[in-house]
Amino acid sequence: MAGKTDFTTEEMKEGSVLYFEQDNNLSGKATYRMQIVKASDDHIAIKIDNVGSIRYLLVPMLHAGDLQSVYFLDRESGDTWRYYSIVRTGKNANRLIGGNDSSAINRAVAVYRHLVGIPDNTEPPAARQ
């Protein structure tokens, strides 16, 4: 993970399971598992879940597997794609984690921008804190 920027096209084939680390300004570093569920010319489905606990000020907010996301991209025609995602937290997640819609919106938009090649430093966040 150290020093690596993006996964290659070869690594992101259907059935692949990949791991990455994300550094969040509130909760610090967390490791995630990403599974490429489907990868075809017209449909992409990616499932992501946290591997270890995610903490805030040493307090566990999410235990392993408590944060799960699924991202879908479907080709409508030519270069036009439809994007949608589903995010859920497990029943054992800390109750303090609720009510942060702007964080979920910004994460979804960041994934979308990355997938379609929009630089992440050229546009403002989709939602304000």
N, CA, C and O atoms as CSV, one atom per row, in Angstrom:
chain,resi,resn,atom,element,x,y,z
A,1,MET,N,N,0.813,-1.192,0.000
A,1,MET,CA,C,0.000,0.000,0.000
A,1,MET,C,C,0.859,1.259,0.000
A,1,MET,O,O,0.492,2.246,-0.638
A,2,ALA,N,N,1.961,1.251,0.680
A,2,ALA,CA,C,2.778,2.452,0.801
A,2,ALA,C,C,3.340,2.845,-0.552
A,2,ALA,O,O,3.886,2.009,-1.272
A,3,GLY,N,N,3.206,4.126,-0.899
A,3,GLY,CA,C,3.771,4.645,-2.118
A,3,GLY,C,C,2.947,4.378,-3.365
A,3,GLY,O,O,3.282,4.901,-4.428
A,4,LYS,N,N,1.905,3.601,-3.284
A,4,LYS,CA,C,1.097,3.261,-4.446
A,4,LYS,C,C,-0.020,4.276,-4.610
A,4,LYS,O,O,-0.629,4.697,-3.627
A,5,THR,N,N,-0.291,4.670,-5.845
A,5,THR,CA,C,-1.335,5.658,-6.068
A,5,THR,C,C,-2.660,5.000,-6.435
A,5,THR,O,O,-3.582,4.968,-5.620
A,6,ASP,N,N,-2.763,4.480,-7.639
A,6,ASP,CA,C,-4.014,3.873,-8.099
A,6,ASP,C,C,-3.786,2.414,-8.480
A,6,ASP,O,O,-2.671,2.013,-8.816
A,7,PHE,N,N,-4.849,1.636,-8.422
A,7,PHE,CA,C,-4.780,0.266,-8.916
A,7,PHE,C,C,-4.751,0.313,-10.442
A,7,PHE,O,O,-5.320,1.217,-11.054
A,8,THR,N,N,-4.094,-0.653,-11.042
A,8,THR,CA,C,-4.040,-0.733,-12.497
A,8,THR,C,C,-5.308,-1.391,-13.031
A,8,THR,O,O,-6.068,-2.002,-12.279
A,9,THR,N,N,-5.523,-1.262,-14.327
A,9,THR,CA,C,-6.657,-1.918,-14.987
A,9,THR,C,C,-6.553,-3.429,-14.823
A,9,THR,O,O,-7.562,-4.105,-14.620
A,10,GLU,N,N,-5.339,-3.958,-14.909
A,10,GLU,CA,C,-5.119,-5.396,-14.728
A,10,GLU,C,C,-5.554,-5.859,-13.339
A,10,GLU,O,O,-6.113,-6.946,-13.192
A,11,GLU,N,N,-5.299,-5.042,-12.328
A,11,GLU,CA,C,-5.654,-5.404,-10.955
A,11,GLU,C,C,-7.156,-5.339,-10.709
A,11,GLU,O,O,-7.674,-6.043,-9.844
A,12,MET,N,N,-7.853,-4.501,-11.462
A,12,MET,CA,C,-9.282,-4.268,-11.210
A,12,MET,C,C,-10.179,-5.100,-12.122
A,12,MET,O,O,-11.126,-4.580,-12.712
A,13,LYS,N,N,-9.884,-6.367,-12.233
A,13,LYS,CA,C,-10.700,-7.280,-13.030
A,13,LYS,C,C,-11.812,-7.875,-12.174
A,13,LYS,O,O,-11.717,-7.928,-10.948
A,14,GLU,N,N,-12.849,-8.311,-12.839
A,14,GLU,CA,C,-13.971,-8.946,-12.143
A,14,GLU,C,C,-13.468,-10.091,-11.264
A,14,GLU,O,O,-12.687,-10.933,-11.707
A,15,GLY,N,N,-13.926,-10.108,-10.019
A,15,GLY,CA,C,-13.531,-11.130,-9.059
A,15,GLY,C,C,-12.339,-10.747,-8.193
A,15,GLY,O,O,-12.052,-11.411,-7.197
A,16,SER,N,N,-11.644,-9.676,-8.570
A,16,SER,CA,C,-10.478,-9.235,-7.792
A,16,SER,C,C,-10.888,-8.723,-6.422
A,16,SER,O,O,-11.935,-8.095,-6.265
A,17,VAL,N,N,-10.053,-8.997,-5.443
A,17,VAL,CA,C,-10.212,-8.434,-4.103
A,17,VAL,C,C,-8.938,-7.649,-3.821
A,17,VAL,O,O,-7.840,-8.205,-3.837
A,18,LEU,N,N,-9.090,-6.355,-3.562
A,18,LEU,CA,C,-7.964,-5.453,-3.366
A,18,LEU,C,C,-8.104,-4.748,-2.022
A,18,LEU,O,O,-9.212,-4.598,-1.508
A,19,TYR,N,N,-6.995,-4.322,-1.462
A,19,TYR,CA,C,-7.007,-3.627,-0.179
A,19,TYR,C,C,-6.358,-2.259,-0.355
A,19,TYR,O,O,-5.394,-2.106,-1.105
A,20,PHE,N,N,-6.902,-1.273,0.344
A,20,PHE,CA,C,-6.317,0.063,0.307
A,20,PHE,C,C,-6.505,0.733,1.655
A,20,PHE,O,O,-7.369,0.358,2.448
A,21,GLU,N,N,-5.675,1.734,1.891
A,21,GLU,CA,C,-5.734,2.485,3.135
A,21,GLU,C,C,-6.190,3.898,2.823
A,21,GLU,O,O,-5.769,4.500,1.835
A,22,GLN,N,N,-7.052,4.414,3.674
A,22,GLN,CA,C,-7.562,5.770,3.500
A,22,GLN,C,C,-7.296,6.549,4.779
A,22,GLN,O,O,-7.514,6.046,5.881
A,23,ASP,N,N,-6.830,7.764,4.625
A,23,ASP,CA,C,-6.537,8.616,5.765
A,23,ASP,C,C,-7.607,9.692,5.839
A,23,ASP,O,O,-7.695,10.548,4.959
A,24,ASN,N,N,-8.415,9.648,6.884
A,24,ASN,CA,C,-9.525,10.577,7.070
A,24,ASN,C,C,-9.126,11.638,8.085
A,24,ASN,O,O,-8.485,11.324,9.088
A,25,ASN,N,N,-9.495,12.880,7.839
A,25,ASN,CA,C,-9.100,13.961,8.744
A,25,ASN,C,C,-9.733,13.839,10.128
A,25,ASN,O,O,-9.243,14.462,11.070
A,26,LEU,N,N,-10.789,13.071,10.284
A,26,LEU,CA,C,-11.428,12.907,11.591
A,26,LEU,C,C,-11.055,11.600,12.280
A,26,LEU,O,O,-10.820,11.575,13.488
A,27,SER,N,N,-11.001,10.516,11.511
A,27,SER,CA,C,-10.815,9.206,12.140
A,27,SER,C,C,-9.438,8.594,11.911
A,27,SER,O,O,-9.155,7.519,12.438
A,28,GLY,N,N,-8.590,9.240,11.152
A,28,GLY,CA,C,-7.257,8.696,10.910
A,28,GLY,C,C,-7.263,7.638,9.817
A,28,GLY,O,O,-8.147,7.628,8.960
A,29,LYS,N,N,-6.276,6.748,9.849
A,29,LYS,CA,C,-6.112,5.740,8.803
A,29,LYS,C,C,-7.021,4.544,9.035
A,29,LYS,O,O,-7.217,4.090,10.162
A,30,ALA,N,N,-7.570,4.050,7.931
A,30,ALA,CA,C,-8.406,2.847,7.977
A,30,ALA,C,C,-8.121,2.015,6.736
A,30,ALA,O,O,-7.842,2.557,5.667
A,31,THR,N,N,-8.191,0.703,6.882
A,31,THR,CA,C,-7.965,-0.215,5.768
A,31,THR,C,C,-9.300,-0.742,5.274
A,31,THR,O,O,-10.182,-1.093,6.058
A,32,TYR,N,N,-9.427,-0.790,3.947
A,32,TYR,CA,C,-10.668,-1.231,3.305
A,32,TYR,C,C,-10.388,-2.363,2.336
A,32,TYR,O,O,-9.298,-2.472,1.775
A,33,ARG,N,N,-11.406,-3.210,2.150
A,33,ARG,CA,C,-11.364,-4.294,1.166
A,33,ARG,C,C,-12.301,-3.892,0.032
A,33,ARG,O,O,-13.448,-3.511,0.268
A,34,MET,N,N,-11.805,-3.978,-1.195
A,34,MET,CA,C,-12.612,-3.639,-2.366
A,34,MET,C,C,-12.718,-4.877,-3.247
A,34,MET,O,O,-11.708,-5.456,-3.646
A,35,GLN,N,N,-13.943,-5.273,-3.545
A,35,GLN,CA,C,-14.171,-6.427,-4.413
A,35,GLN,C,C,-14.811,-5.944,-5.704
A,35,GLN,O,O,-15.820,-5.239,-5.687
A,36,ILE,N,N,-14.209,-6.333,-6.827
A,36,ILE,CA,C,-14.785,-6.004,-8.135
A,36,ILE,C,C,-15.810,-7.100,-8.432
A,36,ILE,O,O,-15.454,-8.192,-8.875
A,37,VAL,N,N,-17.068,-6.802,-8.185
A,37,VAL,CA,C,-18.137,-7.789,-8.319
A,37,VAL,C,C,-18.440,-8.062,-9.783
A,37,VAL,O,O,-18.625,-9.212,-10.181
A,38,LYS,N,N,-18.491,-7.004,-10.583
A,38,LYS,CA,C,-18.783,-7.134,-12.014
A,38,LYS,C,C,-17.997,-6.079,-12.762
A,38,LYS,O,O,-17.944,-4.926,-12.336
A,39,ALA,N,N,-17.387,-6.458,-13.872
A,39,ALA,CA,C,-16.648,-5.503,-14.697
A,39,ALA,C,C,-16.802,-5.910,-16.160
A,39,ALA,O,O,-16.104,-6.801,-16.644
A,40,SER,N,N,-17.718,-5.250,-16.853
A,40,SER,CA,C,-17.913,-5.501,-18.275
A,40,SER,C,C,-17.901,-4.159,-19.000
A,40,SER,O,O,-17.733,-3.111,-18.376
A,41,ASP,N,N,-18.078,-4.194,-20.303
A,41,ASP,CA,C,-18.073,-2.951,-21.084
A,41,ASP,C,C,-19.234,-2.032,-20.732
A,41,ASP,O,O,-19.159,-0.828,-20.975
A,42,ASP,N,N,-20.309,-2.579,-20.161
A,42,ASP,CA,C,-21.509,-1.780,-19.907
A,42,ASP,C,C,-21.942,-1.716,-18.446
A,42,ASP,O,O,-22.887,-0.997,-18.121
A,43,HIS,N,N,-21.273,-2.452,-17.561
A,43,HIS,CA,C,-21.697,-2.487,-16.151
A,43,HIS,C,C,-20.492,-2.735,-15.253
A,43,HIS,O,O,-19.678,-3.622,-15.508
A,44,ILE,N,N,-20.395,-1.931,-14.193
A,44,ILE,CA,C,-19.346,-2.103,-13.189
A,44,ILE,C,C,-20.012,-2.082,-11.818
A,44,ILE,O,O,-20.825,-1.202,-11.535
A,45,ALA,N,N,-19.676,-3.036,-10.977
A,45,ALA,CA,C,-20.177,-3.069,-9.602
A,45,ALA,C,C,-18.989,-3.330,-8.678
A,45,ALA,O,O,-18.237,-4.288,-8.860
A,46,ILE,N,N,-18.839,-2.458,-7.688
A,46,ILE,CA,C,-17.716,-2.540,-6.753
A,46,ILE,C,C,-18.253,-2.513,-5.328
A,46,ILE,O,O,-19.065,-1.656,-4.980
A,47,LYS,N,N,-17.798,-3.452,-4.509
A,47,LYS,CA,C,-18.219,-3.529,-3.106
A,47,LYS,C,C,-17.021,-3.196,-2.228
A,47,LYS,O,O,-15.924,-3.708,-2.452
A,48,ILE,N,N,-17.226,-2.329,-1.217
A,48,ILE,CA,C,-16.143,-1.914,-0.317
A,48,ILE,C,C,-16.619,-2.036,1.126
A,48,ILE,O,O,-17.741,-1.645,1.449
A,49,ASP,N,N,-15.766,-2.579,1.994
A,49,ASP,CA,C,-16.079,-2.603,3.422
A,49,ASP,C,C,-14.790,-2.391,4.224
A,49,ASP,O,O,-13.687,-2.667,3.751
A,50,ASN,N,N,-14.965,-1.896,5.446
A,50,ASN,CA,C,-13.793,-1.653,6.301
A,50,ASN,C,C,-13.303,-2.971,6.891
A,50,ASN,O,O,-14.100,-3.820,7.289
A,51,VAL,N,N,-11.983,-3.128,6.940
A,51,VAL,CA,C,-11.367,-4.358,7.418
A,51,VAL,C,C,-11.179,-4.344,8.930
A,51,VAL,O,O,-11.404,-5.357,9.593
A,52,GLY,N,N,-10.774,-3.218,9.472
A,52,GLY,CA,C,-10.558,-3.092,10.915
A,52,GLY,C,C,-11.446,-2.021,11.496
A,52,GLY,O,O,-12.255,-1.424,10.785
A,53,SER,N,N,-11.303,-1.776,12.775
A,53,SER,CA,C,-12.103,-0.745,13.443
A,53,SER,C,C,-11.695,0.641,12.975
A,53,SER,O,O,-10.530,0.899,12.673
A,54,ILE,N,N,-12.685,1.529,12.921
A,54,ILE,CA,C,-12.459,2.937,12.616
A,54,ILE,C,C,-12.761,3.688,13.897
A,54,ILE,O,O,-13.837,3.543,14.477
A,55,ARG,N,N,-11.808,4.488,14.333
A,55,ARG,CA,C,-11.915,5.167,15.623
A,55,ARG,C,C,-11.940,6.680,15.457
A,55,ARG,O,O,-11.435,7.226,14.475
A,56,TYR,N,N,-12.534,7.336,16.429
A,56,TYR,CA,C,-12.494,8.788,16.539
A,56,TYR,C,C,-12.080,9.107,17.970
A,56,TYR,O,O,-12.781,8.757,18.919
A,57,LEU,N,N,-10.935,9.773,18.119
A,57,LEU,CA,C,-10.379,10.069,19.449
A,57,LEU,C,C,-10.309,8.804,20.315
A,57,LEU,O,O,-10.715,8.810,21.478
A,58,LEU,N,N,-9.795,7.739,19.734
A,58,LEU,CA,C,-9.602,6.435,20.380
A,58,LEU,C,C,-10.896,5.665,20.652
A,58,LEU,O,O,-10.840,4.537,21.141
A,59,VAL,N,N,-12.053,6.245,20.349
A,59,VAL,CA,C,-13.339,5.577,20.565
A,59,VAL,C,C,-13.725,4.840,19.286
A,59,VAL,O,O,-13.813,5.461,18.227
A,60,PRO,N,N,-13.960,3.522,19.363
A,60,PRO,CA,C,-14.387,2.793,18.165
A,60,PRO,C,C,-15.746,3.297,17.665
A,60,PRO,O,O,-16.738,3.276,18.394
A,61,MET,N,N,-15.767,3.745,16.423
A,61,MET,CA,C,-17.009,4.206,15.808
A,61,MET,C,C,-17.632,3.109,14.945
A,61,MET,O,O,-18.847,2.916,14.935
A,62,LEU,N,N,-16.767,2.397,14.222
A,62,LEU,CA,C,-17.200,1.324,13.336
A,62,LEU,C,C,-16.263,0.135,13.516
A,62,LEU,O,O,-15.044,0.284,13.432
A,63,HIS,N,N,-16.820,-1.028,13.761
A,63,HIS,CA,C,-16.023,-2.245,13.872
A,63,HIS,C,C,-15.836,-2.830,12.477
A,63,HIS,O,O,-16.478,-2.383,11.526
A,64,ALA,N,N,-14.974,-3.812,12.351
A,64,ALA,CA,C,-14.713,-4.443,11.055
A,64,ALA,C,C,-16.027,-4.855,10.387
A,64,ALA,O,O,-16.860,-5.527,10.996
A,65,GLY,N,N,-16.199,-4.443,9.131
A,65,GLY,CA,C,-17.394,-4.797,8.367
A,65,GLY,C,C,-18.603,-3.920,8.619
A,65,GLY,O,O,-19.639,-4.112,7.982
A,66,ASP,N,N,-18.503,-2.959,9.533
A,66,ASP,CA,C,-19.658,-2.105,9.848
A,66,ASP,C,C,-19.953,-1.055,8.782
A,66,ASP,O,O,-21.080,-0.567,8.697
A,67,LEU,N,N,-18.970,-0.702,7.975
A,67,LEU,CA,C,-19.180,0.300,6.926
A,67,LEU,C,C,-19.095,-0.405,5.580
A,67,LEU,O,O,-18.033,-0.886,5.186
A,68,GLN,N,N,-20.219,-0.461,4.882
A,68,GLN,CA,C,-20.281,-1.187,3.610
A,68,GLN,C,C,-20.844,-0.275,2.531
A,68,GLN,O,O,-21.832,0.428,2.739
A,69,SER,N,N,-20.194,-0.302,1.375
A,69,SER,CA,C,-20.622,0.502,0.233
A,69,SER,C,C,-20.645,-0.377,-1.004
A,69,SER,O,O,-19.826,-1.284,-1.154
A,70,VAL,N,N,-21.595,-0.097,-1.888
A,70,VAL,CA,C,-21.632,-0.739,-3.197
A,70,VAL,C,C,-21.821,0.373,-4.219
A,70,VAL,O,O,-22.711,1.213,-4.085
A,71,TYR,N,N,-20.963,0.366,-5.251
A,71,TYR,CA,C,-21.006,1.376,-6.301
A,71,TYR,C,C,-21.376,0.696,-7.615
A,71,TYR,O,O,-20.851,-0.368,-7.943
A,72,PHE,N,N,-22.283,1.320,-8.362
A,72,PHE,CA,C,-22.736,0.787,-9.644
A,72,PHE,C,C,-22.539,1.841,-10.731
A,72,PHE,O,O,-22.873,3.011,-10.543
A,73,LEU,N,N,-22.004,1.419,-11.848
A,73,LEU,CA,C,-21.917,2.260,-13.038
A,73,LEU,C,C,-22.503,1.472,-14.189
A,73,LEU,O,O,-22.069,0.353,-14.462
A,74,ASP,N,N,-23.491,2.049,-14.871
A,74,ASP,CA,C,-24.135,1.407,-16.006
A,74,ASP,C,C,-24.075,2.324,-17.213
A,74,ASP,O,O,-24.433,3.498,-17.131
A,75,ARG,N,N,-23.619,1.779,-18.336
A,75,ARG,CA,C,-23.561,2.563,-19.559
A,75,ARG,C,C,-24.981,2.777,-20.096
A,75,ARG,O,O,-25.727,1.823,-20.315
A,76,GLU,N,N,-25.330,4.034,-20.299
A,76,GLU,CA,C,-26.631,4.339,-20.901
A,76,GLU,C,C,-26.509,4.328,-22.418
A,76,GLU,O,O,-27.343,3.744,-23.110
A,77,SER,N,N,-25.465,4.978,-22.934
A,77,SER,CA,C,-25.173,4.981,-24.367
A,77,SER,C,C,-23.843,5.679,-24.588
A,77,SER,O,O,-23.520,6.643,-23.894
A,78,GLY,N,N,-23.073,5.197,-25.548
A,78,GLY,CA,C,-21.794,5.827,-25.877
A,78,GLY,C,C,-20.934,6.101,-24.656
A,78,GLY,O,O,-20.516,5.176,-23.959
A,79,ASP,N,N,-20.670,7.390,-24.400
A,79,ASP,CA,C,-19.860,7.793,-23.255
A,79,ASP,C,C,-20.691,8.241,-22.061
A,79,ASP,O,O,-20.154,8.836,-21.126
A,80,THR,N,N,-21.971,7.967,-22.076
A,80,THR,CA,C,-22.863,8.367,-20.980
A,80,THR,C,C,-23.080,7.194,-20.038
A,80,THR,O,O,-23.524,6.118,-20.439
A,81,TRP,N,N,-22.749,7.439,-18.751
A,81,TRP,CA,C,-22.880,6.411,-17.730
A,81,TRP,C,C,-23.808,6.881,-16.627
A,81,TRP,O,O,-23.846,8.070,-16.310
A,82,ARG,N,N,-24.549,5.967,-16.044
A,82,ARG,CA,C,-25.371,6.216,-14.859
A,82,ARG,C,C,-24.589,5.694,-13.658
A,82,ARG,O,O,-24.020,4.604,-13.706
A,83,TYR,N,N,-24.564,6.476,-12.584
A,83,TYR,CA,C,-23.824,6.111,-11.376
A,83,TYR,C,C,-24.762,6.154,-10.184
A,83,TYR,O,O,-25.536,7.098,-10.035
A,84,TYR,N,N,-24.698,5.149,-9.345
A,84,TYR,CA,C,-25.423,5.183,-8.078
A,84,TYR,C,C,-24.698,4.315,-7.068
A,84,TYR,O,O,-23.934,3.419,-7.427
A,85,SER,N,N,-24.952,4.596,-5.798
A,85,SER,CA,C,-24.290,3.829,-4.753
A,85,SER,C,C,-25.215,3.645,-3.569
A,85,SER,O,O,-26.194,4.370,-3.389
A,86,ILE,N,N,-24.872,2.655,-2.772
A,86,ILE,CA,C,-25.605,2.361,-1.547
A,86,ILE,C,C,-24.569,2.259,-0.430
A,86,ILE,O,O,-23.553,1.582,-0.584
A,87,VAL,N,N,-24.821,2.922,0.678
A,87,VAL,CA,C,-23.915,2.881,1.829
A,87,VAL,C,C,-24.735,2.496,3.048
A,87,VAL,O,O,-25.853,2.978,3.230
A,88,ARG,N,N,-24.174,1.622,3.887
A,88,ARG,CA,C,-24.867,1.259,5.129
A,88,ARG,C,C,-23.861,1.098,6.246
A,88,ARG,O,O,-22.688,0.806,6.016
A,89,THR,N,N,-24.335,1.292,7.442
A,89,THR,CA,C,-23.515,1.017,8.616
A,89,THR,C,C,-24.166,-0.137,9.370
A,89,THR,O,O,-25.388,-0.288,9.366
A,90,GLY,N,N,-23.340,-0.937,10.009
A,90,GLY,CA,C,-23.817,-2.098,10.748
A,90,GLY,C,C,-24.570,-1.718,12.010
A,90,GLY,O,O,-24.478,-0.588,12.489
A,91,LYS,N,N,-25.308,-2.665,12.533
A,91,LYS,CA,C,-26.115,-2.404,13.726
A,91,LYS,C,C,-25.267,-2.142,14.964
A,91,LYS,O,O,-25.766,-1.582,15.940
A,92,ASN,N,N,-23.985,-2.539,14.942
A,92,ASN,CA,C,-23.109,-2.305,16.088
A,92,ASN,C,C,-22.304,-1.020,15.981
A,92,ASN,O,O,-21.452,-0.749,16.827
A,93,ALA,N,N,-22.567,-0.224,14.948
A,93,ALA,CA,C,-21.841,1.035,14.787
A,93,ALA,C,C,-22.202,1.987,15.927
A,93,ALA,O,O,-23.322,1.964,16.436
A,94,ASN,N,N,-21.251,2.814,16.316
A,94,ASN,CA,C,-21.460,3.795,17.368
A,94,ASN,C,C,-22.554,4.774,16.932
A,94,ASN,O,O,-22.551,5.225,15.787
A,95,ARG,N,N,-23.465,5.101,17.807
A,95,ARG,CA,C,-24.584,5.999,17.476
A,95,ARG,C,C,-24.127,7.411,17.142
A,95,ARG,O,O,-24.870,8.170,16.520
A,96,LEU,N,N,-22.918,7.771,17.544
A,96,LEU,CA,C,-22.396,9.103,17.249
A,96,LEU,C,C,-22.100,9.308,15.766
A,96,LEU,O,O,-21.878,10.434,15.319
A,97,ILE,N,N,-22.099,8.221,15.011
A,97,ILE,CA,C,-21.749,8.321,13.596
A,97,ILE,C,C,-22.899,8.851,12.737
A,97,ILE,O,O,-22.658,9.305,11.618
A,98,GLY,N,N,-24.105,8.808,13.213
A,98,GLY,CA,C,-25.262,9.239,12.435
A,98,GLY,C,C,-25.319,10.733,12.208
A,98,GLY,O,O,-24.675,11.504,12.920
A,99,GLY,N,N,-26.094,11.142,11.213
A,99,GLY,CA,C,-26.349,12.550,10.970
A,99,GLY,C,C,-25.251,13.294,10.248
A,99,GLY,O,O,-25.193,14.521,10.331
A,100,ASN,N,N,-24.367,12.592,9.535
A,100,ASN,CA,C,-23.298,13.260,8.805
A,100,ASN,C,C,-23.487,13.050,7.308
A,100,ASN,O,O,-22.646,12.444,6.643
A,101,ASP,N,N,-24.606,13.561,6.786
A,101,ASP,CA,C,-24.939,13.361,5.383
A,101,ASP,C,C,-23.905,13.964,4.439
A,101,ASP,O,O,-23.618,13.385,3.391
A,102,SER,N,N,-23.337,15.126,4.796
A,102,SER,CA,C,-22.381,15.775,3.897
A,102,SER,C,C,-21.155,14.894,3.658
A,102,SER,O,O,-20.608,14.901,2.555
A,103,SER,N,N,-20.720,14.153,4.643
A,103,SER,CA,C,-19.578,13.263,4.474
A,103,SER,C,C,-19.902,12.160,3.470
A,103,SER,O,O,-19.083,11.859,2.602
A,104,ALA,N,N,-21.075,11.557,3.574
A,104,ALA,CA,C,-21.473,10.502,2.641
A,104,ALA,C,C,-21.597,11.044,1.221
A,104,ALA,O,O,-21.179,10.389,0.266
A,105,ILE,N,N,-22.168,12.235,1.079
A,105,ILE,CA,C,-22.306,12.848,-0.243
A,105,ILE,C,C,-20.939,13.114,-0.853
A,105,ILE,O,O,-20.699,12.789,-2.016
A,106,ASN,N,N,-20.045,13.702,-0.072
A,106,ASN,CA,C,-18.714,14.020,-0.588
A,106,ASN,C,C,-17.931,12.771,-0.971
A,106,ASN,O,O,-17.197,12.788,-1.959
A,107,ARG,N,N,-18.069,11.697,-0.215
A,107,ARG,CA,C,-17.382,10.449,-0.554
A,107,ARG,C,C,-17.919,9.877,-1.861
A,107,ARG,O,O,-17.142,9.446,-2.713
A,108,ALA,N,N,-19.230,9.868,-2.025
A,108,ALA,CA,C,-19.830,9.340,-3.257
A,108,ALA,C,C,-19.390,10.159,-4.465
A,108,ALA,O,O,-19.052,9.597,-5.507
A,109,VAL,N,N,-19.394,11.470,-4.335
A,109,VAL,CA,C,-18.980,12.341,-5.440
A,109,VAL,C,C,-17.492,12.153,-5.739
A,109,VAL,O,O,-17.096,12.159,-6.905
A,110,ALA,N,N,-16.664,11.986,-4.706
A,110,ALA,CA,C,-15.226,11.768,-4.921
A,110,ALA,C,C,-14.970,10.481,-5.699
A,110,ALA,O,O,-14.133,10.458,-6.601
A,111,VAL,N,N,-15.686,9.411,-5.356
A,111,VAL,CA,C,-15.537,8.144,-6.088
A,111,VAL,C,C,-15.959,8.345,-7.538
A,111,VAL,O,O,-15.257,7.921,-8.455
A,112,TYR,N,N,-17.100,8.989,-7.745
A,112,TYR,CA,C,-17.578,9.235,-9.106
A,112,TYR,C,C,-16.558,10.037,-9.904
A,112,TYR,O,O,-16.217,9.664,-11.027
A,113,ARG,N,N,-16.072,11.129,-9.338
A,113,ARG,CA,C,-15.109,11.985,-10.049
A,113,ARG,C,C,-13.852,11.200,-10.408
A,113,ARG,O,O,-13.312,11.351,-11.505
A,114,HIS,N,N,-13.392,10.371,-9.490
A,114,HIS,CA,C,-12.197,9.576,-9.764
A,114,HIS,C,C,-12.446,8.608,-10.919
A,114,HIS,O,O,-11.617,8.476,-11.819
A,115,LEU,N,N,-13.589,7.939,-10.884
A,115,LEU,CA,C,-13.891,6.942,-11.910
A,115,LEU,C,C,-14.046,7.551,-13.297
A,115,LEU,O,O,-13.690,6.913,-14.287
A,116,VAL,N,N,-14.564,8.760,-13.391
A,116,VAL,CA,C,-14.774,9.375,-14.708
A,116,VAL,C,C,-13.651,10.322,-15.101
A,116,VAL,O,O,-13.695,10.921,-16.176
A,117,GLY,N,N,-12.638,10.465,-14.238
A,117,GLY,CA,C,-11.469,11.244,-14.601
A,117,GLY,C,C,-11.557,12.737,-14.363
A,117,GLY,O,O,-10.809,13.496,-14.978
A,118,ILE,N,N,-12.446,13.182,-13.491
A,118,ILE,CA,C,-12.517,14.600,-13.145
A,118,ILE,C,C,-11.519,14.852,-12.021
A,118,ILE,O,O,-11.601,14.214,-10.972
A,119,PRO,N,N,-10.563,15.785,-12.226
A,119,PRO,CA,C,-9.589,16.058,-11.158
A,119,PRO,C,C,-10.279,16.462,-9.859
A,119,PRO,O,O,-11.231,17.244,-9.865
A,120,ASP,N,N,-9.791,15.924,-8.754
A,120,ASP,CA,C,-10.454,16.190,-7.464
A,120,ASP,C,C,-10.151,17.569,-6.902
A,120,ASP,O,O,-10.770,17.978,-5.920
A,121,ASN,N,N,-9.219,18.291,-7.498
A,121,ASN,CA,C,-8.871,19.603,-6.960
A,121,ASN,C,C,-9.417,20.770,-7.797
A,121,ASN,O,O,-9.041,21.921,-7.572
A,122,THR,N,N,-10.298,20.477,-8.759
A,122,THR,CA,C,-10.797,21.540,-9.624
A,122,THR,C,C,-12.217,21.980,-9.302
A,122,THR,O,O,-12.672,23.011,-9.798
A,123,GLU,N,N,-12.910,21.227,-8.493
A,123,GLU,CA,C,-14.298,21.570,-8.187
A,123,GLU,C,C,-14.510,21.572,-6.670
A,123,GLU,O,O,-13.817,20.848,-5.955
A,124,PRO,N,N,-15.440,22.361,-6.176
A,124,PRO,CA,C,-15.702,22.361,-4.733
A,124,PRO,C,C,-16.394,21.070,-4.288
A,124,PRO,O,O,-16.911,20.329,-5.124
A,125,PRO,N,N,-16.407,20.798,-2.995
A,125,PRO,CA,C,-17.128,19.611,-2.499
A,125,PRO,C,C,-18.610,19.679,-2.879
A,125,PRO,O,O,-19.169,20.764,-3.039
A,126,ALA,N,N,-19.222,18.539,-3.016
A,126,ALA,CA,C,-20.636,18.487,-3.368
A,126,ALA,C,C,-21.508,18.974,-2.215
A,126,ALA,O,O,-22.588,19.518,-2.446
A,127,ALA,N,N,-21.061,18.787,-0.995
A,127,ALA,CA,C,-21.819,19.212,0.185
A,127,ALA,C,C,-20.876,19.896,1.156
A,127,ALA,O,O,-19.709,19.519,1.268
A,128,ARG,N,N,-21.371,20.887,1.849
A,128,ARG,CA,C,-20.570,21.611,2.841
A,128,ARG,C,C,-20.809,21.005,4.223
A,128,ARG,O,O,-21.909,20.539,4.521
A,129,GLN,N,N,-19.787,21.015,5.052
A,129,GLN,CA,C,-19.904,20.492,6.415
A,129,GLN,C,C,-20.802,21.374,7.245
A,129,GLN,O,O,-21.023,21.095,8.424
